[in-house]
Amino acid sequence: MEVLKEKVEEEEAAEREEAAERAERAEKMERITKPAEVSREETILTRDELQDLEKRLAAIEVPAPDDCSIINKALIDVTKLPPSYTTNSPKEEHLLQVADNFSRQYSHLCPDRVPLFLHPLNECNIPKFVSTTLRPTLMPYPELYNWDTCAQFVSDFLTMTPLLDPLKPPTHLYSSTTVLKCQKGNCFDFSTLLCSMLIGSGYDAYCVNGYGSLDLCLMDLTREVCPLTLKAKETVKKKEKATPKKYAIKPPRDLTSRFELEQEDKRLQEIKDLEEKRLREEEERLLEEEKAKPDPLHGLRVHSWVLVLSGKREVPESFFIDPLTARSYSTKDDHFLGIESLWNHKNYWINMQDCWNCCKDLVFDLGDPVRWEYMLLGTDKPHLSLTEEDDEGLDDDDIDDLGKEEEDKSFDMPPSWVSQIEITPEEFETRCPNGKKVIQYKRAQLEKWAPYLNNNGLVCRLTTYEDLQCTKVLEIKEWYQNREDTLELKHINKTTGLIVDYFKPGHPQALRVHSYKSMLPEMDRIMEFYEMIRVDGLIKREETPMTMTECYQGRSDFLSYRHINFGPRIKKLTQNSAESNPRPMVKITERFFRNPAKPADEDVAERVFLILEERIQLRYHCRDDYITASKREFLRRTEVDSKGNKIIMTPDMCISFEVEPMEHTKKLLYQYETMIHLKNEEKLSRHQAWESELEVLEILKLREEEEEAHTLTISIYDTKRNEKSKEYREAMERVLHEEHLRQVEAQLDYLAPFLAQLPPGEKLTRWQAVRLKDECLSDFKQRLIDKANLIQARFEKETQELQKKQQWYQENQVTLTPEDEDLYLSYCSQAMFRIRILEQRLNRHKELAPLKYLALEEKLYKDPRLVDFVKVFV
């Protein structure tokens, strides 16, 4: 009954709409006929104007609407594509028929659902099934073996073009080879390429046709936080409470007023509440500004993404990948509003689950035919097993018939019609279209460049802003590659003006981190070094206008810390640099690690040189189970006074505090030797501090030169950019070309010198031909004889010289020195080697000479210029 009532109500509503349309048409007819009743002349003029208007409109050519095609005819010639692009095989035609039948059944059973996305047109306007558009490919680059790097490459390499109709899937789905050549495509093109690469890498990946949010479909990241700005969460370790000691001293009694403390706490709490309220209001205001406007097409925008199921490649949990942004999402994320269908290279599935709660309640068990309706029976997904009751209800014959029906109905997916997906090394290196890509995030802008595109090696820049309009810059991070100075990252804080440079290992000064505000010397800066590379073990150096602090590690003298205090520089009349006019040192503090080879009372822990006060303070390491350490202070005086008299060491020149004074007492001679040693150490420390100042100036000068030059390192295997390698290749090509010319010259005409003796243009007679042949053979025979004589003469000459040398040795053998004997033996060895070579060449020449003579004679008999005369003569 309820169904009948609904039908009656629908019919009544339709009648009301028709009546309203009739009334509107009547009103329009009245408006049109009223002017005709007013004046006949006006009616005639109106008709003329209408005819003139019709002629003008007919003359206007309205261009056909652009289908936003990604095919660039300058890059891709559709006529030169393989036959699989322009035609369908019989198996593909059969598959299209199966898909049409499947679509009709689906439309009949689910009339309220949208049509299926089964066989769009390719770049040649040929319908192709979506599963055959996938071409599983394993890329030859190790960086593209994991899903995150694959997705990032697709996102960087391609440019997104929005769908022509945001409510419908595209009419064309191009091959991945065409998309890679054009470097642009819609979300379906992105998903097809990424899914092909992931399946080739071993992932259980699927292309999804569904519905997404506005930001997801338009690749709008202005409300998303840039991943590079997220900082890793630091795990805060809880401080362990120290166990109270049994005989610990009780703290003094607290006599402060509790009432005053409570009042102070109330006052601080009120201030805190007001501050929190202000912060909440500010956050609410910012959230209101950041809040997106309501989308009138929410839930209707078509989008395509990639689903990766768990199981293969040790994927613990299924997740989504948005190919436009390369970001991964949970299957319950709010950006994904529903799924119509999904497919891989083997089958096609339709989602039969309700998406009222987006994709949060969907179960991705593709073997469940209740939740997922598959098109082909030949699927690799397991089917749900039958219960025992269902098994008992089926006889053996029924099972056999069911198996036969499934065998008859099974249909394997034809192979992909797409050619092999290839990415050249140049394309893999360039990544972004034209080598540059800009992505706008929430309060951040990310810029990417291809390597070697910028002269300074800049490959990435992240600019962070304070406001949503991105007008006030907070900080800038720049990443570099292939820098000769090994600069890797530059962090610029616009608020504080602090600049931090990070270096990879390999810098000439072993620099690792350099923090500064200005490159001028004697300013606030921090330098960190790779301690394993430096000989002195320097780890860190901090500098201010009046101090310098250095930290060491792994030194043989166990030095760990040095702090230098400077005084005001003495002004000079001439303008000298910092090198010629160094800052005067006031105080030098040095600390040392524990040396286990020395007793604690003799192992210095801290050493302070008070230069202006002429004092030296020592603090030794503390013994085990002791709470105080021994100390000494020396009054550093000159060895002679103003009259030239030598000053003698007195007890008042050394003030000491001994932890155990009764164990051993230091004599005056020991104190004097210690003071003399400390004077030398002070000179050495001052010299090392001066060298540190010079090193800072050298590093700053080197950094300025590196920033101005910013030269890049080029691999020797990069023949396009490496000039030395290019010159070497060109030199090798010239050598090969010259060798080829020599070979061509060697193959010149052997009759040319003899034909040149004849008058030009005269025909060759029989007698002349025979004479030419005989002269050529006799000349060749003479050259063979001359060559044999030359080799024989050289052989005889070497033999005679060796005999003379041997005779000389026999005559002077007694008076020869060992050096002369060594020279004689070396000469004999080389002479015997030359004689053997000449003998082998002579024997080889005797063997090959007759063969060469016969070969030339045969060539002359076959020469086209002599063949007629020579044969007749013979």
ZAMARGU-4260 file (C-alpha; in steps of 0.2 Angstrom, whole numbers, plus 5000, padded with zeros to 4 digits):
<rodrens>
0) 5000/5000/5000 | 5014/5012/5004 | 5022/5009/4987 | 5005/5013/4979 | 5004/5029/4989
5) 5021/5035/4984 | 5017/5031/4965 | 5001/5041/4966 | 5010/5056/4975 | 5024/5056/4962
10) 5011/5056/4948 | 5002/5071/4956 | 5018/5080/4958 | 5022/5077/4939 | 5005/5084/4934
15) 5008/5100/4944 | 5025/5103/4936 | 5017/5101/4919 | 5003/5113/4923 | 5016/5126/4929
20) 5026/5124/4913 | 5010/5126/4902 | 5006/5142/4912 | 5024/5149/4909 | 5023/5145/4890
25) 5006/5154/4889 | 5013/5170/4897 | 5028/5170/4885 | 5016/5168/4870 | 5006/5183/4877
30) 5022/5194/4878 | 5026/5189/4860 | 5009/5193/4852 | 5006/5209/4861 | 5018/5220/4851
35) 5011/5213/4835 | 4994/5220/4839 | 5001/5237/4843 | 5008/5241/4826 | 5010/5232/4809
40) 5025/5243/4804 | 5034/5238/4820 | 5031/5220/4817 | 5039/5221/4799 | 5054/5231/4806
45) 5056/5217/4820 | 5056/5203/4807 | 5069/5212/4796 | 5080/5214/4811 | 5077/5196/4816
50) 5082/5191/4798 | 5098/5202/4799 | 5102/5195/4816 | 5100/5177/4810 | 5112/5180/4795
55) 5125/5188/4807 | 5123/5173/4819 | 5125/5161/4805 | 5141/5169/4799 | 5149/5167/4817
60) 5159/5151/4818 | 5157/5144/4836 | 5173/5133/4840 | 5170/5116/4847 | 5173/5114/4866
65) 5190/5108/4870 | 5191/5091/4878 | 5206/5096/4888 | 5216/5083/4880 | 5234/5080/4887
70) 5241/5074/4870 | 5254/5085/4863 | 5255/5082/4844 | 5272/5089/4844 | 5278/5076/4856
75) 5267/5061/4851 | 5262/5056/4834 | 5246/5045/4836 | 5249/5037/4819 | 5266/5030/4824
80) 5259/5021/4839 | 5260/5002/4840 | 5245/4992/4833 | 5239/4987/4850 | 5235/5006/4852
85) 5224/5007/4836 | 5216/4990/4836 | 5208/4977/4848 | 5213/4959/4847 | 5199/4946/4847
90) 5201/4942/4865 | 5199/4961/4869 | 5184/4962/4858 | 5177/4947/4868 | 5181/4956/4884
95) 5172/4972/4879 | 5157/4961/4875 | 5158/4953/4892 | 5160/4971/4900 | 5144/4977/4891
100) 5134/4962/4896 | 5140/4965/4914 | 5136/4983/4913 | 5118/4980/4907 | 5115/4968/4921
105) 5122/4980/4934 | 5111/4994/4927 | 5096/4983/4928 | 5099/4977/4946 | 5105/4994/4952
110) 5096/5007/4943 | 5100/5020/4956 | 5119/5018/4954 | 5129/5028/4941 | 5136/5019/4926
115) 5152/5009/4928 | 5169/5015/4922 | 5173/5000/4911 | 5180/5004/4894 | 5185/5022/4891
120) 5193/5027/4875 | 5212/5028/4873 | 5223/5041/4864 | 5218/5033/4847 | 5199/5034/4852
125) 5199/5015/4854 | 5189/5008/4868 | 5200/4998/4880 | 5195/4989/4896 | 5203/4998/4911
130) 5212/4983/4918 | 5221/4981/4902 | 5227/4999/4903 | 5238/4994/4918 | 5255/4988/4913
135) 5264/4980/4929 | 5282/4986/4927 | 5297/4985/4939 | 5308/5000/4936 | 5327/4998/4935
140) 5330/5011/4949 | 5332/5005/4967 | 5324/5022/4973 | 5307/5016/4965 | 5306/5000/4974
145) 5296/5006/4988 | 5278/5013/4988 | 5283/5030/4995 | 5297/5034/4983 | 5286/5028/4968
150) 5272/5039/4973 | 5283/5054/4976 | 5291/5051/4959 | 5274/5051/4950 | 5268/5066/4960
155) 5284/5076/4955 | 5285/5070/4937 | 5267/5074/4931 | 5257/5089/4931 | 5239/5088/4937
160) 5224/5093/4925 | 5207/5093/4933 | 5193/5082/4926 | 5182/5091/4912 | 5167/5086/4922
165) 5170/5084/4941 | 5154/5073/4942 | 5159/5060/4930 | 5174/5050/4926 | 5184/5055/4910
170) 5179/5048/4893 | 5197/5045/4889 | 5210/5035/4899 | 5227/5036/4891 | 5241/5024/4892
175) 5255/5027/4904 | 5268/5029/4890 | 5258/5044/4883 | 5256/5051/4900 | 5275/5050/4904
180) 5279/5058/4887 | 5267/5073/4890 | 5270/5074/4909 | 5253/5078/4913 | 5236/5069/4916
185) 5221/5068/4927 | 5219/5058/4943 | 5215/5042/4933 | 5231/5044/4923 | 5241/5047/4939
190) 5233/5031/4947 | 5235/5020/4932 | 5254/5024/4931 | 5257/5023/4950 | 5247/5006/4951
195) 5257/4999/4937 | 5273/5003/4946 | 5267/4996/4963 | 5261/4980/4955 | 5278/4978/4946
200) 5286/4981/4963 | 5276/4967/4971 | 5262/4977/4980 | 5244/4971/4980 | 5238/4988/4973
205) 5222/4993/4964 | 5215/5008/4955 | 5200/5015/4964 | 5185/5025/4956 | 5176/5034/4969
210) 5172/5051/4977 | 5184/5063/4986 | 5183/5079/4995 | 5186/5096/4986 | 5204/5098/4992
215) 5208/5080/4987 | 5201/5082/4969 | 5209/5099/4966 | 5226/5094/4974 | 5223/5109/4986
220) 5236/5108/5000 | 5234/5125/5007 | 5225/5118/5022 | 5238/5104/5025 | 5254/5105/5035
225) 5270/5102/5025 | 5278/5086/5030 | 5295/5094/5030 | 5289/5106/5044 | 5284/5092/5056
230) 5296/5088/5069 | 5299/5071/5077 | 5291/5069/5094 | 5304/5069/5107 | 5302/5055/5120
235) 5304/5064/5137 | 5312/5052/5150 | 5305/5053/5167 | 5317/5057/5180 | 5320/5043/5193
240) 5317/5049/5210 | 5333/5046/5221 | 5330/5035/5235 | 5332/5044/5252 | 5348/5040/5262
245) 5346/5033/5279 | 5357/5046/5287 | 5353/5061/5276 | 5353/5078/5284 | 5336/5085/5286
250) 5332/5101/5277 | 5330/5117/5287 | 5312/5121/5292 | 5302/5130/5279 | 5296/5147/5288
255) 5287/5154/5273 | 5269/5159/5274 | 5256/5147/5267 | 5243/5161/5265 | 5255/5172/5255
260) 5259/5157/5244 | 5241/5153/5241 | 5237/5171/5236 | 5252/5171/5224 | 5246/5155/5217
265) 5229/5162/5214 | 5236/5178/5206 | 5247/5167/5194 | 5232/5156/5191 | 5221/5171/5186
270) 5235/5177/5174 | 5237/5160/5167 | 5218/5158/5164 | 5217/5175/5155 | 5232/5170/5144
275) 5224/5153/5140 | 5207/5162/5136 | 5216/5174/5124 | 5225/5159/5116 | 5209/5149/5114
280) 5200/5164/5106 | 5215/5167/5095 | 5215/5148/5090 | 5196/5149/5086 | 5198/5164/5076
285) 5212/5156/5066 | 5202/5140/5064 | 5187/5150/5058 | 5199/5158/5045 | 5206/5142/5040
290) 5189/5133/5039 | 5185/5128/5021 | 5169/5135/5013 | 5155/5122/5011 | 5156/5113/4994
295) 5140/5112/4985 | 5146/5096/4976 | 5152/5087/4992 | 5151/5069/4990 | 5148/5070/4971
300) 5166/5074/4965 | 5174/5060/4956 | 5191/5055/4961 | 5203/5041/4958 | 5217/5035/4970
305) 5226/5019/4974 | 5222/5005/4986 | 5236/4995/4994 | 5230/4979/5003 | 5240/4971/5017
310) 5249/4955/5014 | 5262/4957/5000 | 5278/4966/5003 | 5275/4965/5022 | 5262/4978/5022
315) 5254/4976/5039 | 5238/4986/5036 | 5228/4992/5020 | 5229/5010/5016 | 5226/5023/5002
320) 5238/5033/4992 | 5233/5049/4984 | 5244/5049/4968 | 5242/5068/4966 | 5251/5072/4982
325) 5260/5056/4986 | 5253/5056/5003 | 5246/5040/5012 | 5230/5039/5021 | 5220/5027/5032
330) 5206/5018/5024 | 5195/5028/5037 | 5200/5045/5032 | 5187/5059/5029 | 5194/5064/5013
335) 5188/5048/5004 | 5169/5049/5003 | 5164/5033/4994 | 5170/5020/4981 | 5161/5014/4966
340) 5173/5001/4959 | 5191/4996/4959 | 5202/4985/4947 | 5219/4978/4945 | 5227/4970/4930
345) 5217/4954/4933 | 5200/4958/4938 | 5186/4972/4941 | 5176/4973/4957 | 5161/4983/4961
350) 5158/4990/4979 | 5141/4983/4985 | 5143/4991/5002 | 5134/5006/5009 | 5145/5022/5009
355) 5134/5032/5020 | 5149/5034/5033 | 5162/5037/5019 | 5174/5023/5018 | 5176/5020/5037
360) 5165/5005/5037 | 5170/4997/5021 | 5178/4979/5022 | 5191/4976/5009 | 5189/4957/5007
365) 5188/4956/4988 | 5184/4937/4990 | 5167/4941/4998 | 5154/4941/4983 | 5141/4950/4995
370) 5152/4965/4998 | 5162/4965/4981 | 5154/4960/4965 | 5168/4954/4953 | 5166/4953/4934
375) 5178/4939/4929 | 5178/4922/4937 | 5196/4920/4935 | 5202/4930/4950 | 5216/4926/4961
380) 5206/4931/4977 | 5199/4917/4987 | 5180/4914/4988 | 5171/4912/5004 | 5170/4893/5008
385) 5153/4885/5009 | 5146/4879/5026 | 5144/4861/5030 | 5125/4862/5028 | 5127/4869/5010
390) 5140/4855/5006 | 5128/4842/5012 | 5114/4849/5001 | 5124/4847/4985 | 5127/4830/4977
395) 5142/4825/4968 | 5134/4827/4951 | 5129/4845/4957 | 5146/4849/4961 | 5153/4842/4945
400) 5140/4853/4935 | 5144/4868/4945 | 5163/4865/4942 | 5159/4863/4923 | 5148/4879/4923
405) 5163/4889/4931 | 5175/4882/4919 | 5164/4887/4905 | 5161/4904/4911 | 5179/4908/4917
410) 5188/4921/4906 | 5206/4926/4908 | 5211/4944/4907 | 5220/4948/4890 | 5237/4955/4892
415) 5240/4974/4893 | 5239/4984/4876 | 5251/4997/4883 | 5269/4996/4878 | 5283/4994/4891
420) 5284/5008/4903 | 5302/5016/4902 | 5309/5030/4911 | 5326/5036/4905 | 5340/5041/4917
425) 5338/5059/4911 | 5319/5059/4915 | 5322/5051/4932 | 5335/5064/4936 | 5324/5079/4930
430) 5309/5073/4939 | 5298/5089/4939 | 5291/5096/4922 | 5304/5108/4915 | 5315/5104/4931
435) 5304/5114/4943 | 5289/5112/4953 | 5280/5123/4967 | 5268/5116/4980 | 5258/5128/4991
440) 5255/5121/5009 | 5247/5129/5024 | 5258/5143/5029 | 5272/5136/5019 | 5278/5135/5001
445) 5289/5120/4994 | 5299/5123/4978 | 5309/5109/4970 | 5322/5109/4956 | 5331/5096/4946
450) 5350/5093/4950 | 5362/5105/4941 | 5347/5116/4935 | 5353/5130/4947 | 5371/5135/4947
455) 5372/5135/4966 | 5366/5117/4967 | 5349/5121/4975 | 5337/5107/4973 | 5323/5111/4986
460) 5317/5126/4996 | 5305/5127/5010 | 5298/5144/5015 | 5288/5145/5031 | 5276/5160/5034
465) 5268/5167/5049 | 5251/5171/5042 | 5239/5161/5030 | 5241/5174/5016 | 5260/5170/5016
470) 5266/5187/5017 | 5278/5187/5032 | 5292/5175/5031 | 5297/5166/5046 | 5311/5154/5040
475) 5319/5147/5025 | 5326/5130/5022 | 5337/5126/5007 | 5343/5109/5002 | 5358/5108/4990
480) 5366/5093/4980 | 5383/5091/4971 | 5391/5106/4980 | 5410/5106/4980 | 5410/5113/4997
485) 5399/5099/5003 | 5385/5111/5008 | 5369/5101/5011 | 5357/5112/5020 | 5355/5130/5024
490) 5343/5136/5037 | 5339/5154/5038 | 5328/5161/5052 | 5321/5178/5047 | 5315/5183/5065
495) 5332/5181/5073 | 5343/5183/5058 | 5352/5167/5062 | 5359/5156/5048 | 5364/5138/5050
500) 5374/5129/5037 | 5375/5110/5037 | 5389/5101/5028 | 5392/5083/5023 | 5409/5075/5026
505) 5422/5081/5015 | 5424/5099/5018 | 5442/5105/5018 | 5441/5111/5036 | 5430/5096/5042
510) 5416/5108/5045 | 5400/5100/5050 | 5388/5114/5056 | 5391/5133/5055 | 5379/5145/5064
515) 5381/5163/5062 | 5372/5180/5059 | 5386/5188/5049 | 5401/5182/5040 | 5411/5196/5048
520) 5425/5190/5060 | 5424/5192/5079 | 5405/5190/5079 | 5393/5177/5087 | 5395/5161/5078
525) 5396/5142/5082 | 5406/5130/5072 | 5405/5111/5074 | 5417/5099/5066 | 5419/5081/5061
530) 5431/5075/5076 | 5436/5059/5067 | 5443/5069/5052 | 5452/5083/5062 | 5470/5079/5069
535) 5467/5090/5085 | 5450/5082/5089 | 5441/5098/5089 | 5422/5096/5090 | 5414/5113/5093
540) 5420/5131/5093 | 5409/5145/5099 | 5414/5163/5097 | 5408/5180/5103 | 5416/5197/5101
545) 5425/5194/5118 | 5426/5175/5120 | 5430/5159/5111 | 5426/5142/5118 | 5432/5125/5110
550) 5428/5108/5114 | 5439/5093/5111 | 5438/5074/5111 | 5450/5060/5109 | 5466/5070/5112
555) 5482/5062/5119 | 5484/5076/5132 | 5466/5073/5138 | 5461/5091/5134 | 5442/5093/5133
560) 5438/5111/5135 | 5447/5128/5132 | 5439/5145/5135 | 5448/5161/5130 | 5443/5178/5136
565) 5449/5193/5126 | 5451/5211/5131 | 5448/5227/5120 | 5460/5228/5106 | 5473/5241/5106
570) 5470/5255/5093 | 5484/5258/5081 | 5487/5273/5070 | 5487/5262/5054 | 5473/5252/5049
575) 5478/5234/5050 | 5469/5218/5049 | 5464/5206/5063 | 5479/5195/5059 | 5492/5209/5062
580) 5483/5216/5077 | 5475/5202/5087 | 5464/5204/5102 | 5474/5203/5118 | 5470/5188/5129
585) 5465/5191/5147 | 5461/5173/5153 | 5462/5155/5147 | 5453/5141/5155 | 5457/5123/5151
590) 5448/5107/5157 | 5455/5089/5155 | 5447/5072/5155 | 5453/5060/5169 | 5470/5052/5165
595) 5469/5034/5173 | 5488/5033/5172 | 5490/5047/5185 | 5484/5048/5203 | 5470/5060/5205
600) 5480/5072/5216 | 5492/5074/5202 | 5480/5074/5187 | 5474/5092/5183 | 5456/5094/5180
605) 5455/5112/5176 | 5469/5125/5173 | 5466/5144/5172 | 5479/5156/5166 | 5475/5174/5172
610) 5487/5183/5161 | 5485/5201/5167 | 5485/5196/5185 | 5500/5184/5182 | 5492/5170/5191
615) 5489/5152/5187 | 5476/5142/5195 | 5475/5123/5195 | 5461/5111/5201 | 5465/5092/5201
620) 5453/5078/5199 | 5443/5072/5214 | 5447/5055/5222 | 5435/5042/5223 | 5423/5043/5238
625) 5429/5061/5241 | 5419/5077/5240 | 5433/5090/5237 | 5448/5091/5226 | 5466/5098/5228
630) 5469/5115/5222 | 5485/5126/5219 | 5488/5144/5213 | 5505/5150/5207 | 5510/5168/5206
635) 5518/5169/5189 | 5533/5182/5191 | 5547/5186/5179 | 5563/5176/5182 | 5573/5192/5185
640) 5569/5209/5193 | 5571/5227/5186 | 5589/5227/5192 | 5593/5211/5183 | 5594/5200/5199
645) 5588/5182/5198 | 5572/5179/5208 | 5572/5164/5219 | 5556/5153/5221 | 5548/5157/5238
650) 5534/5148/5247 | 5522/5163/5246 | 5523/5161/5227 | 5512/5145/5228 | 5496/5143/5238
655) 5490/5126/5239 | 5475/5116/5246 | 5479/5097/5249 | 5465/5085/5253 | 5477/5074/5262
660) 5491/5085/5268 | 5499/5072/5279 | 5501/5059/5264 | 5515/5069/5255 | 5521/5087/5255
665) 5527/5095/5239 | 5544/5102/5241 | 5549/5119/5234 | 5559/5112/5220 | 5544/5102/5214
670) 5533/5118/5215 | 5547/5128/5205 | 5547/5114/5191 | 5528/5114/5190 | 5528/5133/5188
675) 5541/5133/5174 | 5531/5119/5166 | 5515/5130/5167 | 5524/5145/5160 | 5528/5134/5145
680) 5510/5128/5144 | 5504/5145/5145 | 5514/5150/5130 | 5508/5135/5120 | 5490/5138/5125
685) 5491/5156/5119 | 5499/5151/5103 | 5485/5138/5100 | 5472/5151/5104 | 5480/5163/5091
690) 5480/5149/5079 | 5462/5146/5082 | 5458/5164/5078 | 5468/5163/5062 | 5459/5147/5058
695) 5442/5156/5060 | 5448/5169/5048 | 5453/5156/5036 | 5437/5147/5037 | 5427/5163/5035
700) 5437/5168/5020 | 5435/5151/5012 | 5416/5151/5015 | 5415/5168/5006 | 5425/5161/4991
705) 5414/5146/4991 | 5398/5156/4991 | 5404/5167/4977 | 5410/5152/4966 | 5397/5139/4972
710) 5405/5126/4960 | 5397/5109/4958 | 5405/5092/4957 | 5402/5082/4942 | 5404/5063/4940
715) 5417/5057/4928 | 5403/5046/4921 | 5392/5061/4917 | 5398/5063/4900 | 5386/5077/4896
720) 5392/5089/4910 | 5409/5084/4914 | 5421/5094/4903 | 5436/5083/4905 | 5427/5068/4901
725) 5419/5077/4886 | 5437/5082/4880 | 5443/5064/4882 | 5429/5057/4872 | 5431/5070/4858
730) 5450/5066/4858 | 5446/5047/4857 | 5434/5051/4843 | 5447/5061/4834 | 5460/5046/4835
735) 5447/5034/4829 | 5443/5046/4814 | 5462/5048/4810 | 5464/5029/4811 | 5449/5027/4799
740) 5457/5039/4787 | 5474/5030/4788 | 5465/5014/4784 | 5456/5022/4769 | 5473/5029/4763
745) 5480/5011/4765 | 5467/5004/4754 | 5470/5016/4739 | 5472/5011/4721 | 5488/5001/4719
750) 5488/5004/4700 | 5486/5023/4702 | 5505/5027/4701 | 5507/5016/4685 | 5491/5023/4677
755) 5497/5041/4680 | 5511/5037/4667 | 5499/5035/4653 | 5492/5050/4644 | 5475/5056/4651
760) 5459/5051/4643 | 5468/5038/4632 | 5460/5020/4631 | 5471/5006/4638 | 5478/4994/4625
765) 5482/4976/4627 | 5500/4979/4627 | 5499/4993/4640 | 5488/4982/4651 | 5501/4968/4651
770) 5515/4980/4654 | 5506/4988/4669 | 5503/4971/4676 | 5521/4966/4675 | 5527/4983/4681
775) 5516/4982/4696 | 5521/4964/4701 | 5539/4968/4698 | 5538/4984/4709 | 5529/4974/4723
780) 5542/4960/4721 | 5556/4973/4723 | 5548/4981/4739 | 5546/4964/4747 | 5565/4961/4743
785) 5570/4978/4750 | 5560/4975/4766 | 5569/4958/4768 | 5586/4966/4765 | 5582/4980/4778
790) 5577/4967/4791 | 5592/4957/4787 | 5603/4972/4788 | 5596/4977/4805 | 5598/4959/4811
795) 5616/4959/4806 | 5620/4976/4814 | 5613/4971/4830 | 5622/4954/4830 | 5639/4964/4826
800) 5636/4976/4840 | 5632/4962/4852 | 5648/4953/4847 | 5659/4969/4849 | 5651/4971/4867
805) 5655/4953/4871 | 5673/4955/4865 | 5675/4971/4875 | 5668/4962/4891 | 5681/4948/4889
810) 5695/4961/4887 | 5690/4971/4902 | 5681/4958/4913 | 5694/4960/4927 | 5694/4979/4929
815) 5675/4981/4928 | 5665/4987/4943 | 5648/4979/4948 | 5639/4994/4940 | 5647/4991/4924
820) 5643/4973/4925 | 5625/4977/4928 | 5625/4989/4913 | 5633/4975/4902 | 5620/4962/4907
825) 5606/4974/4904 | 5613/4979/4887 | 5615/4960/4882 | 5597/4956/4888 | 5590/4971/4877
830) 5601/4966/4862 | 5596/4948/4863 | 5577/4953/4864 | 5579/4964/4848 | 5589/4951/4839
835) 5575/4938/4842 | 5562/4950/4837 | 5571/4954/4820 | 5574/4935/4817 | 5555/4932/4820
840) 5550/4946/4808 | 5562/4940/4795 | 5556/4922/4795 | 5538/4928/4795 | 5542/4940/4780
845) 5549/4925/4771 | 5534/4915/4774 | 5521/4928/4769 | 5530/4936/4755 | 5525/4923/4742
850) 5507/4923/4748 | 5506/4942/4746 | 5514/4941/4729 | 5501/4928/4723 | 5487/4938/4731
855) 5492/4953/4722 | 5493/4944/4706 | 5476/4937/4708 | 5469/4954/4711 | 5477/4960/4695
860) 5469/4946/4686 | 5452/4951/4693 | 5454/4970/4691 | 5440/4976/4680 | 5452/4988/4671
865) 5464/4973/4666 | 5452/4958/4666 | 5448/4958/4648 | 5466/4961/4641 | 5474/4949/4653
870) 5462/4935/4650 | 5464/4936/4631 | 5483/4937/4633 | 5483/4922/4644
</rodrens>
